[in-house]
Amino acid sequence: MKLLIFCFSIIFLTKNSSSQFATCFFGSRSIGGISVYSCGFSIEGHSNDEIIELAGNHTTGMNDENVLGVINIQGSTNFMPKIICTRFPNVQRVQFHSYGLLELNDESLQECRQVVWLAIRSNPMIAISEGTFANLNNLIHLDLGTNTLTSLPETILSPLVNLQIFDIRNNHFSQLPDKIFNNLQNLRTLLMQNTSTTFINPLWFENTPNIVMFHIYNNQIREINSEIFSKLPSLENLSLNTNRIQRIGFGTFSNSRNITILNIGSNNITEIIEGDFVGMENLRTLQLFDNPIERVGNRSFFGLRNLRFLRLENCRIRNLEINAFEGLEDLSEISLSSNLLDDLQLGIFAPLKSLTFLGYSNNRFRFLRRNIFGDNLASLINLDLNENRVNAIERSVIEEAVNLNVLHFGNNVCESGTLSNFVTNRVQHMARLERCFRNFDFLVDTITENSPNYNFHSTSGSGFMVHVYADSTINIALTPFNFPWTPMIEIIIGAANNTRSIVRRNSENEVVVMPTLNVLEINQWNDFQITWANHVILVSKENQMPFLAFSMQDIFNVNFYGVRTIESRAIWTIVPVGF
């Protein structure tokens, strides 16, 4: 029994003992996108000790002086192996990813004077001493991303006078020292995304005039101002998305004339107005997606004469003011998908003379009219109207879009599907859209105000859709003639202070009365569908179940409908269904 316990103890201790030895598997490997003769650094299991010896056989004709790279391939260790730079005097590229490193101290990289590319990434490292990079003045690329760092000493980067790329993404800094980047005059790329940063400190950039790319997205930043970006005259690519920024503010980017890409999506911005982007005449891509923007004001993008791509999808936009896109003559692609947009104002897209892609899916769009465009239809190649409520298209829109290649039209009313290769299949696709064209021919736009008289219009088929903006009760009549007649059916929506709706027969008898609290959204656009197939009148809101139903006792052909508002005002657009 004692012998058994003794043997077990030997086995247990051997398995958990720390090794001071590692092996190099030599060969050509890609490190940072460049293939170099390298040591593939391997340890059996995990080492708690300093590595003091390296084994391994070189390929024919190679020796330690030919080694230009070191990359970990197996095992893990708590400490950066100092032996790699003493053993390989010419090593230039070092990568230790997911290797269990806990810290870097003043001695860790002391002999790595020739290193130009260093990536120590995805380790449980919480500390780096101030003198860690003291001898690395040739370093060009430093990647400390995805560690568990919470702070950096203020002068730790001072020796890195040639540094061009600094990546500290996916750490846990709440803030960095004021002068952390003070000696990095050659820095061109700074990656600080997902670092728990709450504030962009203008003092960081007192001596960094050559930064071209700055990514600081997915943080907790609430404010931005012109003082920050005035220190970055060379900046071209700026990512501020997924923060808590509430407003941009006049002149914030007025000194950022070289920025070509700005991503400020997924913030808390509620409004875009004139002056927000003043001075950004070289901007080509602007991303504002996933903001709670309700209004885009007139001339919001004025001055962005080189803008090509504008993303405004998945906001809460209800209002595009008539001149919102003034000055965007070179804009090629715009996405307004997944908003709360209804019908569009006359000429809203007219300034976009180079438009090739219009993304307008998942809105509340119902009628595609020619007058929302200018003379730019010939340039349109891709039109996305998926997931709307389109029930009518003005024929000239498609006829004038001679270069249209794809019309995304899934889940609409008058037609559904994707119409691809439009240029070659134009005849077939136009035939598929014929119902949409014919519906538009019967489309009626009208206004009623404070009158007991009905405004009559002809109808055909078995129903129509009512798109109405009203401030009180609305009345709709169904008759065989274009004047009140017996028999006649009246539909009253939002009666008795918007608490009930009524079907009335021959102007007198209330044959159906239903409680419909707030069924009419006051001073907002509403959509109702009224049908009379098989002489059964059904009234429903949008795609909901009918809230009024009545079997006609006096059978007659519904050839006309009338609309009125007795003590209020309403704007109406009416189009057939079931045509």
N, C-alpha and C positions, 0 to 999 in steps of 0.2 A: 504493500500500500504506500509506504514512504517513497519507494522508487517511482511509482506512478505519479505521485504529486510532484516530485522533483523534475521528471521529464516534462510534465505539463507546464511547469513554471518556465523551463528553458524555452519551450515552443512559444509561450505567451510573450516573453520578453523579447525574443528574436523578432516576432511579428511587429511589435510596437516600438522597437528601437529606432532612433533617428539615424539616417545615413548621411555621411559627409562626402559621398561620392556621387558623381553624375556621369552620364555618357553622352557623347556627341555623335549624332548620326549625320555625317557630312554629305553634302550634295547641293544642287541648285534648287533654291526655293524662292517663291515670291513673297516679299516682305514690303508692304505698303505699295503694292502694284508694280514692283521692280524685282526681276529675278536676279539673285546674287548667290555666289557660293557661300553656304551657310552651315552653321552648327545647329542641328535639331536637338535642342537641349532636353534630356530625359532623366527623370529620377524615378526610382522604384518607390511607389507609395508617396508618403509625405515626410518631409524633413523639417525638423525644428532647429537644425544646426546650420552653420555656415558651410557651404560647399567648398572643399579645399582641394579636390582632385577631379580631373576630367579625363575619362577614357574615350577611346574611339579611334577609328582608322580613316585617314584621308583617302580620297580618291586619287588615282594615279596622277602624279605630277603636281599635286597640291600639298601645301603645308599650312601651318598656323597663320603665316603672314598673308595668305590668300583669302582667309576668311573675312568676308565683308558683312555678314549678317549672323545674328543669333535669334532663334525663335523657339519658344517652349513647345514641346510636343507631347510630353507625358509627365505625370506626377505633379507635385506641388511642394512649395517651400515657403517658410515665413519670411525669409530674408532675401533681398536681391543678391544674386550670386556675383560677388566682386571679381571672381576669377575670370569672368568672360572677357573683361577688358584688359586684364593683365596677360592672359593667355593669348588673346588675339589682338595685337596692337593696332591693326588697321580696320577694326570693325566699325562700320558706319551705320548699320541699321539693327535696332534691337527691339524685339517684341516679346512681352510677357503678358499674355491674356489669360485671365481666369486661373491664376497660379497660386492663389492663397497668400499673396504678399500682404504683410500687415503694416509695413512702414518703409520709408526711404530716409536714410540718414546721411550725414555729411560724407561718409565713406563709401556709400553704396555705388556711386558712379564716378568716384574720384579719378579713376584712370581712363575714363571713356572720352578722351579729348577729341577723338576723330568722329564721334557719333554725330550724324546729321538728322537722323530719323529715330525717334524714341516713342514707343507706345507701351505704357504700363496701364492696362485697362481691365476692368471687370474683376477687381480684387477687393478683399475686405479691408482695404487700406484706409486708415483714419488719420494718419499724420505724415507730413513731409517736413523735414528740418530745413532751416533757412539756407544752409550751405549745400544742399543736395546737388544743385546744378552749377556749382561754382566754377568748374573746369569745362563746361560744355558750351563754350562761346562759338562753336561751329554749328550748334544745333539749329535746324531749320523748321522741323516739325516735332511738336510735343503733344502727345495724346495721353491725358490722365482721366479719360472719360469712364463713367460707370464704375467708380469706386465708391467709398463711403466717406469721402472728405467733407469736413464741415468748415474748414478755414485754411488759409494759406498765409505764410509770413509775408509782410509787406515788400521785402526786398528779395524774395526768393527768385524772381525772374530777372533781376537786374543784370546778371552776367550774360543773358541770352540776347546779345545785341543783334544777332542775325536771324532770330526767330521770325518765321513768316506765318506759321499755322499753330494756333493754340486751341486745343480741344479739352474742355473740362465739363462737358455735358453729363447729365445724370449723376450729379453729386448732390450734396445737401448744404450748400452755402446759403445763408440768408442774406449775407452781404460780404463784400470783399474790401480790403484796405483801400484807402483813397489813391495811393500811388502804386498800386500793384502792377500796372502796365507802363510805368513811367519811363522805362528805358527801352521800350520795344518800338523803336522808330521804323523798323522794317516789317512789323506785323501787318499781315494782309487779311488773315482769316481768324475770326474769334467766334468760337462755338460755346455758348453758355445755356443752351436749352435744358429745361428740366433740372434746374439747380436750386429751386426754392427761393430765387432772387425776388426781392420785393421792391427794388428801387434801382434805376439806372443812374449811376453816379457820374455827373459830368467830369469830376476830377480824375476819373479813370483815363480819360482821353486827352490829357494835357499835352502828351507828347507821342501821339499815335496817328500821325497824319496820313498814313498809307493804308489804313484798314479799308478793304474792299467789300468783305462779307462779314456781317454781324448777325448771328442767329441767337436770339434770347427768348424763344417761344416756350410755351408751357411753364410759365412761372406765375408769380403773384403781383405783377406790376400793375399799378393803378393809374399812373400819370406819365405822360411824355411831354416834352417841351422843346423849344428851339435851342436852348442852351446845350442840351445833350448833343444834338446832331450838328451844331455849328462847329464842333471840334473834330468832325469826321468828314473832311472835304472830299475824300476819295471814295466814299461809300457808294457801292453800286447795288448790293443785295442785302436787304434788311427784312428779317422775319421777327415780328412781334406778336404772332398769332397765339391764341390760347393763353391770354392773360386776363386782367380785369380792367382794362382801359375803358373809360366811359366816354371820353370825347377826344377828338384830335386837336382842335383849336386852330385859330387863324395863325398862319405863319410857322407852324411847328416844323415843317420841312423846307422853309424858305431858303435855307443855306445848303440844301441837299440836292443840288442840281445834277449830280451824277448818278443818283439812284435810278436804276432801270427796273428793279423788281422790289415791290413792297407788299409784304403779307401782313395784314393786320386783322385777319379773320379770327373768329371765335373769341371775341372780347365782349364788352358790355356797351358798345356804341349804339345810341338810339337814334341818331340823326346825322345826315351828311349835308353840309351846307357849303356855300361859296366861300372860298378862302382856306378850306381844310388842306388843300394840296397845292397851294400857291408856291411857285418856284420850282416845281418838279417837272420842268419841260422835257426832260429826257426819260421820264417814266414810261415803260412799255407794258408792264404787267402789274395790275392792282387787284389784290385779293381782299375782299371785305365780307366773305361768306360767314355764316353762323354768328351774326350779330343781331341784337334785337332792334334793328333799324326799322322804324315805321314810316319815315318820310325821307325822300331824296329831293332836296330843294333845287330851285333853279340855278343853273350854272355851277353845280356842285363840283364838276370836274373841269371847269373852264381853265384853259392854259395847258392842259395835258395833251398837247398837240401830237405827241408821238405815241400815245397810248394805243396798244394793240389788243390787249386782253383785259377784260373787266369781269370779275366774279362777285356777284351779289346774291348768290343762291342761299336758300335756307335762312333768310332773315324773316322779318315780320312786316315787310314793306306793304303798305296799303295805298300809299300815295306817291306816284311819280309826277312831279310837277312838270308842266308843259315844256320847259326849257332845261330839264334836268341834264340832258346829254349834249348841250350846246358846246361846240368846240371840239368834239371828238370825231373829226372827219376821217382820221386814219384808223379808227377802231375796227378791228376785224372780227372779234368774238366777244359776245356779251352773254352772261348767264344770269337770268332772273328767276330760275326755277325754285320751287318750294317756298313761295311767298304767299301773301294774301291779296294778290293783285286781281282786280276785277277787269272791266273793260278799260281800254287805254285811250288817252286823250289824242285828239287830232294832231298828227304830225310828230308824235313823241319820238319816233325813230328816224325822222327825216334828216337830222344832222349826221347820222352814221352812214356816210357815203361809201365806205369801204366794207360794209358789213357782209361777212360770209357765213357766220353762225349766230343764230338767235336761239338761246335756251329759255323756254318759257313753260316748262312742264310743271305739273303739280301746283297750279294756281286755280283761279276761279274764272278763267277766261271762257267766254261764251260765243262771241261773234268776231270773226276775223275780217276786219274792214281794210279796204285799200287806203283809206285816209290816215292810217297811223304811220304809214311809210312815206318816204319822199321819192326821189328818183333812184333809190338804191336797190330796188328789187332785182335788177339784173345781176348784181354781185352775190346775191344770197345763194348759198350752196346747201346748207344744212339748217332745217327748221324743226325744232323740238317742241311739240305741243302736247306731248303725252300727259295723261292724267289731268285733263281739264274738263270742261263741260261744253265744249264747242258744238253748236248745233247749226251754225250757218257760216259759210265762207263766201266772201265776195269773189266772183270768178276771176276778176282782173288781177287779184293778188297772185294766183297761181299762173295765170297766163303771162304776166310780166316777169315772173321769176324764171327766166329762160334757162338759167344755169343751175336751178335747183336739182340736187341729186338725191337727197333723203328728206322725207317728211315723216317725222315720228308723230303718230296720231292715235296711239293706243288709248283705250278707255275714254273716248269722247262720245257724243250723243249721235250725231248724224253719220258717223263712220268710226271705225276703230281698226288700228293696225299700223304697221310700219310700211311705208311706200318707198321702197329702195330703187336705186338705179332709175331715178325719175327721168333723166335725160333720154334714156333709150326706151323706157316704158311709159312715156308721157300719155299716150292715147288711152292705155288701159287704166292708168291711175286717175286720169281726169274722169273716166267713166265711173270709177268707184266713188268719186267725190261729188257725183251729180246731185245726189240728195242734198248735200251741204249747199251746193250752188242754188238749187231751187228753193231751199228754205230761205236763203238770203233774199231771193226775189220777193218773198212774201214778208220779209222783216219790216216791222213798223216801229218807228221812233216817234214818240209823242209826249206832250206835257199836258196835264190837266190841273186846273186850279179853281177852287171855290165856285163850282158850277153844278147845278142839279141835272144838267144835260149830259147825256152820254156822247162820247166821241166814237163813232162807229167805223169799223173796218171789215173788209171781207175776209173769209177764212175758208179753208178746205181741209180735207182729212178729218181726223177724229180728235184733235186737240191742239193746244199750243202751250208754249212756255212763256211765263210773264217774269220779266226782270224789272223790278220796280224799286224806286227810291222814294219813300213817302214819309210825311210827318204825322199822318193819322190814318183813319180808316180808308180802305180802297173798295171800290165797287166795280163789278164786272157783270155784263149782261150777255146772254146768249139768245139770239133771235133768228127768224128766217129772213128778216129784211133789215135794211140799214136805218131803221128807226124803231122806236118802241112799238110793240105789237103784242097782241094776245093770240097764242101763248108766248110767254117770255120767262126765262129763268134768270134770276139775279143771284150773284154770289157776293157776299159782304164779308170781308176779311178784316179782323181787328176792331170789331164793333164794341160798344160799351166800354170805352177806355182800354181797348185791346185785351178784353177778357173773354170774348166769345166771337164765333163766326157763324154766319147764317146762310141758308139757301132759301130764297124767297120766290114764290110763284106768282106770276102776273101782277107784280108790283104790290101785292097785298098780303098774301098768305105766307107766313114763315113756316115752311114745311120741315126744315132741319135747323136746329139750334144746338151748337156744341161749345163747351168751354174750351177756349184756346188761348190761355194766358200768354201774352207776349209773342204770339205766333208771328206778328208783324214787327220786325226789328226797326224801330223808329230811326229815321235819318241814317239808315244804312241800306245797302243793296240787299234785296230779298229775291228769292227765286221760287216761284210757284208753278206747278204743272196742273193744267185743267184738261181733262179728257171726257169724252161722251160716247165712247164705243158701246155699241149695243144699247144705246139710250140710257146708259147708267153714268151719271155725272160723278166724277171723282176729282177731288181737290187735294193736292199734296204739296208739301214743301220740300224742294230739292229732291233727294232720292229717298225720302222717308215714306212711311205708310200714310195713306189718305187720312186727313182729319175731317173731311166732309164727304158724304156719299148720298146720292139721291137717284131713285129710279123715276125717269120722266113719265108722268101720267098722260100728258098731252104730247103725243109723238109728233115731232116736226124736225125738219132738216136744219141744222145749225149752219147757216150761210154767212152770218155776220156776228161779230162781237162788239160790245161797247165798253169803254172804260170811263170812269169819272172819279172825282174827289169833291164831295159837296162842300166841306168846310176846311179843306187843306190843299196841299200841292203835292203832285207826284210826277216823277220822270219815269217813262215807260219805254221798254223795248220788248217787243212781242214777236215770237217766231214759231212756226208750226212744229208739231211733233207728229209722228206717225204719218208723215206725208208720203 
